[in-house]
Amino acid sequence: INNNNFEELIKKKEFLEYATVFNHLYGTAKTPVIDNLKKGNNVIFDIDWQGSEQIKKRKLEYKLLTFFVLPPSKEVLFNRLSNRHMNDKFIVSERMKEFSKDILHWEDYDYVVINDDLQKCFNQICKFIESFLSNSKIDYDKNLIKTHVNNLSS
């Protein structure tokens, strides 16, 4: 939708979360999410820390499990962004600048996974979800993540 319509929906509180990221408006419509949750369906979001923070603040009556996905290195992130935004070096540059700020939010998440291999990352997330749904304990090495974040931040 265009920016004017988006702004109207914000005023009407139609979004569960929304943010302006690199001069683009992003948001998740509230009604379809809540309708699915009421039906007992799980809902998966692909949102940044700003959206995650907004959803947490809403204190919905539903369980929430959050994942922060990290790249294996800055170089890999740069290459992935470059491949995604081949024609716009400015976007890649801006995203790399924001990365150092964005990464600081890792501690606000239930789990952090390193996407060095897509299938491995997917399997790890599935394992965490299964553990969460079955109320079972799972080993999670926060120190490993902290070390990785420190390496990415330097």
Beta strands, then each sheet from edge to edge (+ up, - down):
strand 1: 15-21
strand 2: 24-29
strand 3: 67-70
strand 4: 111-114
sheet 1: 1+ 2-
sheet 2: 3+ 4+
end
